[in-house]
Amino acid sequence: MISNNAGATIYPVDASQPLPRLLVKHGRVIDPANGVDDILNVAIENGAIVGVSRSEPAAFEGAQTIDAEGAWVVPGLMDMHVHLREPGREDKETIATGTRAAAAGGFTAVACMPNTNPVLDEESKIRYVLQRAEGCASRVFPIGAITKNSEGDELAPFGEMAAAGARAFSDDGVSVAKSNIMRNALNYSKAFDAPIICHCEDKVLSYRGHMNEGVVSTRLGIRGIPIIAEEIVTARDILMAEYTGARIHIAHVSTAGCVRMIRDAKKRGVRVTAETCPHYFTLIDADVGMYDTNKKMNPPLRTDSDRSAVIEGLADGTIDVIASDHAPHVSEEKDVEFDAAAFGVVGLETSLAAVLTCLVNKDILMLADVVEKMSLNPNRILSLPGGTLSVGAVADVTIIDPAASWKVDSRNFFSKSRNTAFEGFQFKGLARATILGGRLVFERKG
C-alpha cells in the first residue's frame, strides 16, 4: 500500500488473493457504448461485471461496497499515449511507478510508446514490458516500433511483435522520413489490422527549434518550430493512408491545419483517427512566459487560434481521443536553460481534471463524449475489449468525483517525475477510485 500526503492510496494487486465481490452503489453510470446514463448500481464478481441495475442485487448482501452517490461511474479510462521510460531510463519513470500514476489519474489501462532504450522493436522487448507490467496498478499495452531502432531505414518485425502483444506501431518521437518506408509500413500493418501511430514532424523544418515559431518566440529570442513542420507530414501520412487503405492514428494534434486536414480526410472515408492532449486545449505559446521549461513539449504549444481549432475538433468529433503524452523527465533535464531543456510533460495525474475543468464544466463536451474519447475510442482503435460496463465485461471501472476542487501540487504525484505544465492550477473534478479487474487499486479519501 502506497499513500501520498493528499489522502490518496494505491493498493497492491495480489493475484494470490481471491477477487472480492464488489458493489458500486448509487453512482451516475455513464456507458455510451450501451447508451446508459442513469443512477445505478454496478455489481462485480470474479473480476467481471455481473449486473447494472437500479436495485441492489440481493445476492450481493454483505459484499464489499463503494458508495458512489454524487459521483460518476464510467468504464475504466484508457490513455493510449504514455512514455513509461522502462527499459533504459528508470530514473525518470518505471512501469510500476507509471501505472501507479495512471491509476491515480483514473486510468485502468495505458499504451506505452516504444522510444525506450533499447527501442521496443522486436518480440522479446514487447514480452519484457508485458512481464514487467504483471501485478501493476493498470494494464499496459505496448506499442511496437515501425522501424528497427526507430531509425527509419528498415521495418521492424510487425508480425512477431503483434503476436507478442503489440497493439499498434509507431516511431513516436520521430517521423518515418522516407516515404517508401512509410508506404511499406502501412501496407504491412494491414495484415494485422493495427494502426500506425504517426508522430508528424518534418525534422528539417523543426531543426533546433524549441517552441512555436511566431511572435512569442521572436520576442523571447528562441528558435521556433513552424506549424508546417507538423502539417506537411500530417498531409503526407493522410494521403498515404488513403492510397494504401491502411489505418493511421495522428498523435498529439496541435495545429488548426492538422484538424482541418483530418476532418476533410474523414469525410473522404480515409481510415484516420486522431488524438490531442490537455496542454493543447488549455495552453498557448504565450504561456511559456519567462522561459518556463515545463511548458516545453513537442509538438509545442501553439497560438490561440490553433487552440480554438483543437477545441472545435474535439467538439465536432474530428479528434477521437484525448491522451496525455505523459513524458516524465528528471529535474536536471528541466531545471536548465529553455534551449537545453528536454521536451515533454507528465500528464497521467492531471489529464482527467483538465478535461473536466476546461471542457465539461464549460459545456464544450458532454460527459458521454469524454468517456468516448478517454475510454471507448482508444480501446476500439487498439482493438481492445475495454471501454464498456456491459454485463460480462472485465470490471475495469473509474469513479469520478465531479465536485472535488483541488490545486495541482506535483509533490503529491505517484509518478517519479514532477515536470507538469499545470503546477499550481486550480482544477475541479478528479478520480475518486479506480477498479482494475474487480480489485480496488486506487482510492482517494477526504
C-alpha positions in Angstrom: 0.0 0.0 0.0 1.4 3.4 -1.0 -0.1 6.7 0.1 0.6 10.4 -0.6 0.1 13.4 1.6 -3.3 14.2 -0.1 -5.2 11.2 1.2 -4.7 9.0 -1.9 -3.7 5.4 -1.7 -2.5 2.8 -4.2 -3.4 -0.8 -3.2 -1.2 -3.7 -4.2 -2.5 -6.1 -6.9 -2.1 -9.6 -5.3 -3.2 -12.3 -7.7 -2.9 -14.9 -5.0 -5.7 -13.3 -3.1 -9.3 -14.1 -4.1 -11.2 -11.5 -6.0 -13.8 -9.6 -3.9 -17.5 -9.4 -4.6 -17.9 -5.7 -5.1 -20.9 -3.4 -5.3 -20.6 0.2 -6.5 -23.7 1.8 -5.2 -25.9 4.8 -6.2 -23.5 6.4 -8.8 -24.4 8.1 -12.0 -23.3 5.4 -14.5 -22.3 6.7 -17.9 -21.7 4.0 -20.5 -22.0 5.4 -24.1 -21.3 2.0 -25.7 -24.7 0.9 -24.3 -26.5 4.2 -24.2 -26.6 4.3 -20.4 -26.7 7.4 -18.3 -28.6 6.8 -15.0 -28.3 6.4 -11.3 -27.5 2.7 -11.0 -25.6 0.0 -9.0 -22.8 -1.9 -10.6 -22.2 -5.5 -9.3 -18.8 -7.1 -9.8 -17.9 -10.7 -9.2 -14.9 -12.8 -10.2 -13.4 -9.8 -11.9 -16.3 -9.2 -14.2 -19.4 -7.0 -14.3 -22.4 -9.2 -13.5 -25.1 -6.6 -13.1 -26.0 -3.0 -13.8 -29.4 -2.1 -12.2 -31.4 0.4 -10.2 -32.0 -2.1 -7.3 -29.3 -3.5 -5.2 -29.0 -7.2 -6.0 -30.0 -9.4 -3.1 -27.2 -11.8 -3.8 -24.7 -9.0 -3.0 -25.8 -8.5 0.6 -22.6 -8.5 2.7 -20.4 -7.8 -0.4 -17.7 -5.1 -0.3 -19.4 -1.8 -1.2 -18.3 1.5 -2.6 -20.8 4.4 -2.1 -20.7 6.4 -5.3 -23.5 8.8 -4.5 -22.8 12.1 -6.2 -20.1 10.5 -8.3 -19.8 9.4 -11.9 -19.2 5.7 -12.6 -17.6 5.1 -16.0 -15.7 2.4 -17.9 -12.0 2.4 -16.9 -10.2 5.2 -18.6 -7.5 4.3 -21.3 -4.5 6.6 -22.1 -3.2 5.4 -25.5 -0.1 7.7 -25.5 2.2 7.2 -22.5 6.0 7.1 -22.1 6.9 4.7 -19.2 10.7 5.0 -19.9 11.4 1.4 -19.0 13.7 -0.1 -20.1 16.6 2.3 -20.1 15.5 5.4 -18.1 14.2 4.1 -14.9 15.4 7.2 -13.2 12.6 9.1 -14.9 9.8 6.5 -14.6 9.3 2.8 -14.3 6.4 0.6 -15.4 5.5 0.3 -11.7 5.5 4.0 -10.9 3.9 4.9 -14.2 1.0 2.6 -13.7 0.5 3.9 -10.2 0.3 7.4 -11.6 -2.2 6.0 -14.2 -4.4 4.5 -11.5 -4.3 7.8 -9.5 -5.5 9.6 -12.6 -8.4 7.1 -13.2 -6.7 5.1 -15.9 -7.1 1.3 -15.8 -5.0 0.9 -19.0 -2.2 2.7 -20.9 -0.5 2.1 -24.2 3.3 2.7 -23.8 5.4 4.1 -26.6 8.4 2.3 -27.9 11.1 5.0 -27.7 12.8 3.4 -24.7 16.4 2.3 -24.5 16.6 -0.1 -26.2 13.7 0.7 -28.5 10.7 -1.8 -28.4 11.4 -3.1 -31.9 11.2 -6.9 -31.5 9.2 -9.6 -29.9 11.4 -10.1 -26.8 11.2 -6.5 -25.8 7.4 -6.4 -26.1 7.3 -9.5 -23.9 9.6 -7.8 -21.4 7.3 -4.9 -21.0 4.3 -7.2 -20.5 6.1 -9.3 -17.9 7.2 -6.2 -16.0 3.6 -5.0 -16.1 2.2 -8.1 -14.3 0.7 -7.2 -11.0 0.8 -3.4 -11.7 -1.9 -0.9 -10.9 -3.1 -0.6 -14.5 -3.0 -2.6 -17.7 -0.1 -1.9 -20.1 -0.4 -2.4 -23.8 2.9 -1.9 -25.7 3.3 -0.2 -29.0 6.0 -1.6 -31.2 8.4 0.5 -33.3 7.8 0.9 -37.0 11.4 0.7 -37.9 14.4 -1.0 -36.3 15.7 1.2 -33.5 13.3 3.8 -34.9 16.0 4.9 -37.3 13.6 5.0 -40.3 15.6 2.7 -42.6 14.3 -0.9 -42.1 10.9 -2.1 -41.0 10.7 -3.8 -37.6 9.1 -7.3 -37.5 5.5 -6.4 -37.1 4.2 -10.0 -37.1 6.4 -11.1 -34.3 5.6 -8.0 -32.2 1.9 -8.3 -32.8 2.0 -12.0 -31.8 3.8 -11.0 -28.6 1.1 -8.3 -27.7 2.0 -5.1 -29.6 -1.3 -3.3 -30.3 0.0 -0.7 -32.9 3.2 0.5 -34.4 4.9 3.9 -34.1 8.3 5.6 -34.2 6.9 8.1 -31.8 9.4 11.0 -31.2 10.4 10.9 -34.9 8.5 10.6 -38.2 9.4 8.0 -40.7 11.0 10.4 -43.1 11.4 8.1 -46.1 8.0 7.8 -47.8 8.8 4.4 -49.3 9.4 3.0 -45.9 6.2 4.6 -44.6 4.3 3.1 -47.5 5.7 -0.3 -46.8 4.8 0.0 -43.1 1.2 1.0 -43.9 0.8 -2.0 -46.3 2.4 -4.3 -43.8 0.2 -3.1 -40.9 -3.0 -4.1 -42.8 -2.2 -7.8 -42.3 -2.7 -7.2 -38.5 -5.5 -4.5 -38.8 -3.2 -2.5 -36.4 -2.9 1.3 -36.8 0.3 3.1 -37.5 0.5 5.9 -34.9 2.1 8.9 -36.6 4.3 11.4 -35.0 4.1 14.1 -37.6 7.2 16.3 -37.8 9.5 17.4 -40.6 12.8 17.4 -38.7 14.5 19.6 -41.3 11.9 22.3 -40.7 11.9 21.9 -36.9 15.7 21.6 -36.6 16.9 23.2 -33.4 13.5 24.7 -32.7 12.3 24.8 -29.1 8.8 26.4 -29.2 6.2 27.5 -31.7 7.5 29.8 -34.4 5.8 33.2 -34.1 5.6 36.5 -32.3 6.3 35.0 -28.9 9.3 33.0 -30.0 10.7 36.1 -31.7 10.2 38.2 -28.6 11.9 35.6 -26.4 14.7 35.1 -28.8 14.0 31.3 -29.1 14.3 29.5 -32.4 10.9 28.4 -33.4 9.2 25.2 -34.8 6.8 26.3 -37.6 3.3 24.8 -37.8 4.1 23.5 -41.3 6.7 21.1 -39.8 3.7 19.2 -38.3 1.2 19.9 -41.1 3.3 18.8 -44.1 3.9 15.3 -42.6 0.3 15.1 -41.5 -0.8 15.7 -45.0 1.6 13.1 -46.4 0.6 10.4 -43.9 -3.1 11.0 -44.6 -2.5 10.7 -48.3 -0.5 7.6 -47.9 -3.2 6.0 -45.7 -5.8 7.0 -48.4 -3.6 5.4 -51.1 -2.9 2.1 -49.2 -6.2 1.7 -47.3 -4.3 1.3 -44.0 -5.3 2.7 -40.6 -3.4 5.6 -39.2 -3.7 7.5 -36.0 -2.4 11.0 -35.8 -0.7 11.7 -32.5 -0.8 14.9 -30.4 -2.5 17.2 -32.9 -1.7 20.8 -32.1 -2.5 23.0 -35.2 -5.6 24.2 -36.9 -4.3 23.0 -40.2 -4.0 19.4 -38.9 -7.5 19.5 -37.5 -8.8 20.7 -40.9 -6.9 18.0 -42.8 -8.1 15.2 -40.6 -11.7 16.5 -40.8 -11.6 16.5 -44.6 -9.9 13.1 -44.7 -12.6 11.6 -42.6 -15.3 13.0 -44.9 -13.5 11.2 -47.8 -13.5 7.9 -45.9 -9.8 7.8 -45.1 -9.2 5.4 -42.2 -7.7 8.1 -39.9 -8.2 8.7 -36.2 -6.6 11.4 -34.1 -5.7 12.5 -30.6 -4.8 15.6 -28.8 -3.5 16.3 -25.3 -4.8 18.6 -22.5 -2.0 21.1 -22.9 -3.1 21.8 -26.5 -6.6 22.8 -25.5 -5.7 24.7 -22.3 -2.4 26.5 -23.0 -0.8 28.6 -25.8 2.7 29.6 -26.7 2.4 32.8 -24.7 2.1 30.6 -21.6 5.8 29.8 -21.9 6.1 33.2 -20.1 9.6 33.8 -18.8 11.1 30.6 -20.3 9.1 28.0 -18.3 10.6 24.7 -19.4 7.5 22.9 -18.1 5.7 24.5 -21.0 8.2 22.9 -23.5 6.8 19.9 -25.4 6.8 18.5 -28.9 4.7 19.5 -30.8 5.0 22.8 -29.0 2.2 24.9 -27.6 0.7 26.8 -30.5 -1.4 30.0 -30.9 -4.8 30.9 -29.5 -6.4 30.2 -32.9 -4.8 26.8 -33.0 -6.1 26.0 -29.5 -9.6 27.1 -30.6 -9.4 24.8 -33.6 -8.3 21.9 -31.4 -11.3 22.5 -29.1 -13.6 22.7 -32.2 -12.1 19.4 -33.4 -12.9 17.8 -30.1 -16.4 19.1 -30.0 -17.3 18.0 -33.6 -15.7 14.6 -33.3 -12.8 15.2 -35.7 -10.4 14.4 -32.8 -11.3 11.0 -31.5 -9.1 10.6 -28.4 -7.7 12.7 -25.5 -4.3 11.3 -24.4 -1.7 12.7 -22.1 1.6 12.1 -23.9 2.9 11.5 -20.4 6.6 12.2 -20.8 8.5 12.2 -17.4 11.9 13.8 -17.0 14.3 14.1 -14.1 14.7 17.6 -12.7 18.2 18.0 -14.2 16.7 17.9 -17.7 14.1 20.7 -16.9 15.9 22.9 -14.5 18.2 24.3 -17.2 18.0 27.0 -20.0 15.0 26.7 -22.2 17.0 25.8 -25.3 18.8 23.0 -23.4 15.7 21.6 -21.7 14.1 18.3 -22.7 10.8 18.2 -24.5 7.7 16.8 -22.6 5.5 17.0 -19.6 3.8 14.5 -17.3 0.1 14.2 -17.6 -1.4 11.0 -16.2 -2.5 12.5 -12.9 -3.9 15.8 -14.4 -5.5 14.8 -17.7 -8.9 13.9 -16.4 -9.1 17.0 -14.2 -8.1 19.3 -17.1 -10.7 17.7 -19.3 -13.5 18.1 -16.7 -12.5 21.7 -15.8 -11.8 23.1 -19.3 -14.2 21.1 -21.5 -17.1 19.6 -19.5 -17.5 22.4 -17.0 -17.5 24.9 -19.9 -20.1 22.9 -21.8 -17.8 22.1 -24.7 -18.1 18.3 -24.2 -20.8 16.2 -22.6 -19.6 13.6 -20.1 -20.5 10.9 -22.6 -18.1 12.5 -25.1 -15.3 12.4 -22.5 -15.9 8.7 -21.8 -15.8 8.0 -25.6 -12.6 10.0 -26.0 -10.8 8.7 -22.9 -12.1 5.1 -22.8 -14.3 3.7 -25.6 -12.5 5.2 -28.6 -8.9 4.3 -27.6 -9.9 0.8 -26.8 -11.6 0.5 -30.2 -8.7 2.0 -32.1 -6.3 -0.5 -30.5 -8.8 -3.4 -30.9 -9.2 -3.9 -27.2 -12.4 -5.1 -25.4 -12.5 -2.3 -22.8 -14.5 0.9 -22.7 -17.8 -0.6 -21.6 -19.7 -1.6 -18.5 -21.6 -4.4 -20.3 -22.6 -7.4 -18.3 -19.8 -9.9 -18.8 -17.1 -7.3 -19.4 -13.9 -7.2 -17.4 -14.6 -5.0 -14.3 -12.3 -2.0 -15.1 -14.1 0.9 -13.6 -13.3 4.6 -12.9 -15.3 6.5 -10.2 -15.1 10.3 -10.7 -15.8 13.0 -8.1 -17.0 15.9 -10.3 -17.3 18.4 -7.3 -13.8 18.0 -5.9 -11.8 21.2 -6.2 -8.1 20.9 -5.9 -4.8 22.6 -6.6 -2.1 20.8 -8.6 0.9 20.0 -6.4 3.4 17.8 -8.1 4.9 16.8 -4.8 1.8 14.5 -4.4 2.3 12.7 -7.7 2.7 9.0 -7.8 4.9 9.5 -10.9 8.6 9.6 -10.3 8.8 12.9 -12.2 7.4 16.4 -11.5 7.5 18.1 -14.9 3.9 19.2 -15.1 2.6 22.1 -17.2 -0.2 22.6 -14.6 1.7 23.2 -11.4 -0.5 25.4 -9.2 -3.5 25.2 -11.4 -6.9 25.0 -9.7 -9.0 22.1 -11.1 -12.5 20.8 -10.4 -13.0 17.1 -10.7 -10.8 14.0 -10.3 -10.7 10.3 -9.9 -12.1 9.1 -6.6 -11.4 5.4 -7.1 -10.1 3.0 -9.7 -11.1 -0.6 -10.0 -8.9 -2.9 -12.1 -10.3 -6.4 -12.9 -12.6 -6.3 -10.0 -10.0 -5.1 -7.4 -9.8 -1.6 -5.9 -6.3 -0.4 -6.8 -6.7 3.3 -6.1 -8.8 5.3 -3.6 -8.9 8.9 -2.6 -10.4 9.8 0.8 -11.3 13.2 2.3 
